[in-house]
Amino acid sequence: MKSQQYTLEEIFQKKLLLLIPFYIFSHETQFSEYEKNKTKLRLLQEEYEIIKSKLEEFLNRGIISEYTRCTIMDMSNKVLEHIAIKYNSVREGVSAVMGGKVLEYEAKTIKREGIREGIRQGLEQGLEQGIIGTVSILRNLGVPAQTILVKIQEQYHLSPEAAQAYL
């Protein structure tokens, strides 16, 4: 499978985002033209601005994470560095577009995502432990199972099925 077989539109529609770093290969035969013709180089840059914009859109819609966006952009730059090694204008032009935010900011964003996920998981686990503890105490006090069921449904806003799982 070659990335040249897919248009940018198809790559994004089919969510074949792994192909984005290799999309530059579809332009490889035109590098010398881009190097000489700033108008054509600008068209290439505009294409990469579309890629960057679509990745931002996917990020904002929750389709990809900040980490995935950064990885795709970083991989794109690495492929570009190697394939366009003899074409400074091409390499610098596309890198200028794909460079994006400062890596420290991206790392902070990724860290914040990890912290949020950790907090979410911690809250879920804490709630579960609280329910288990409540059920245990009520059982030890001799409270009937039906009463426990009703009480944990009320206290923890559980469905009857979810509450039943704790008994």
Secondary structure, DSSP 8 states (H G I E B T S, - for coil): --GGGS-HHHHHHTT-GGGGGGGGGGGGGGHHHHHH-HHHHHHHHHHHHHHHHHHHHHHHTTSS-HHHHHHHHHHHHHHHHHHTTT-HHHHHHHHHHHT-S-HHHHHHHHHHHHHHHHHHHHHHHHHHHHHHHHHHHHHHTT--HHHHHHHHHHHHT--HHHHHTT-
